[in-house]
Amino acid sequence: MTEQEPGSHTWHTKSPRDQVQLYNNWAENYEEDHNLVGYRAPHLAVNFLSENFSGSREEAQVLDVACGTGWVAKLMAELGFRHFVGVDGSKGMLELAAKTGLYQDLRLALLGTQPLPAQTGVFDVVVIAGALDAGFVPVSVVREMCHAAKPGGFVCMVRGDHTGAPADKYKKDLERELQLMEEEGLWSLVGIKRVDRYMEDPHVNPERDDVQDKPYISGTVYLYQKSIDTAVKSRD
């Protein structure tokens, strides 16, 4: 489950199971609907990763968290990545991801309610595009993503700067956790990229249809590299 429904935040109050059912029903039209609102999270994540990844793309093991229909994997495959494991809470989304033929394994898990179903310390890249927002994937999953990365591996996260008190609190909690994990020596910051156009603002309906006049919300891409000596630190 990669991002909220275009034009609506009313389902932040829905239960996780209700959200899963919505995504199951939405899967077939998910990418088309998001393209209509200029949703750029997958592209932002993959582009920033590509700029900073210097290892073998053909051999790299990628964990695609909240993989949805497989949008991120399709973009990464175009750049030479070949090995993908996907995790999502929606069976309908995973069925479409399977049709891409890109994933060696797809795992159903409702993140935050269930642990991230991934081995520790095996992935060269762990990526989540969208889903990091109030009512979706909790901040605690970020630490699980770091555990899944191998020493020296990358963890890339991208999220929209949505408005409202729950979104503001989530962002503060997220960035506090990212900083804490850095202070603990679990990883180091590679870079943060802030973008003006993450997706069209679902809360504003401009009177004119000119695409240049449509308001956008901003977004943020975070990229960290797992520390080489985390195994030593965890034993101390």
Rosetta blueprint (number, residue, H / E / L):
1 M L
2 T L
3 E L
4 Q L
5 E L
6 P L
7 G L
8 S L
9 H L
10 T H
11 W H
12 H H
13 T H
14 K L
15 S L
16 P H
17 R H
18 D H
19 Q H
20 V H
21 Q H
22 L H
23 Y H
24 N H
25 N H
26 W H
27 A H
28 E H
29 N H
30 Y H
31 E H
32 E H
33 D H
34 H H
35 N H
36 L H
37 V L
38 G L
39 Y L
40 R L
41 A H
42 P H
43 H H
44 L H
45 A H
46 V H
47 N H
48 F H
49 L H
50 S H
51 E H
52 N H
53 F L
54 S L
55 G L
56 S L
57 R L
58 E L
59 E L
60 A L
61 Q E
62 V E
63 L E
64 D E
65 V E
66 A L
67 C L
68 G L
69 T L
70 G L
71 W H
72 V H
73 A H
74 K H
75 L H
76 M H
77 A H
78 E H
79 L L
80 G L
81 F L
82 R L
83 H E
84 F E
85 V E
86 G E
87 V E
88 D E
89 G L
90 S L
91 K H
92 G H
93 M H
94 L H
95 E H
96 L H
97 A H
98 A H
99 K H
100 T L
101 G L
102 L L
103 Y E
104 Q E
105 D E
106 L E
107 R E
108 L E
109 A L
110 L L
111 L E
112 G L
113 T L
114 Q E
115 P L
116 L L
117 P L
118 A L
119 Q L
120 T L
121 G L
122 V L
123 F E
124 D E
125 V E
126 V E
127 V E
128 I E
129 A E
130 G L
131 A L
132 L L
133 D L
134 A L
135 G L
136 F L
137 V L
138 P L
139 V L
140 S L
141 V H
142 V H
143 R H
144 E H
145 M H
146 C H
147 H H
148 A H
149 A E
150 K E
151 P E
152 G E
153 G E
154 F E
155 V E
156 C E
157 M E
158 V E
159 R E
160 G E
161 D L
162 H L
163 T L
164 G L
165 A H
166 P H
167 A H
168 D H
169 K H
170 Y H
171 K H
172 K H
173 D H
174 L H
175 E H
176 R H
177 E H
178 L H
179 Q H
180 L H
181 M H
182 E H
183 E H
184 E L
185 G L
186 L L
187 W E
188 S E
189 L E
190 V E
191 G E
192 I E
193 K E
194 R E
195 V E
196 D E
197 R E
198 Y E
199 M E
200 E E
201 D L
202 P L
203 H L
204 V L
205 N L
206 P L
207 E L
208 R L
209 D L
210 D L
211 V H
212 Q H
213 D H
214 K L
215 P L
216 Y E
217 I E
218 S E
219 G E
220 T E
221 V E
222 Y E
223 L E
224 Y E
225 Q E
226 K E
227 S L
228 I L
229 D L
230 T H
231 A H
232 V H
233 K H
234 S H
235 R H
236 D L
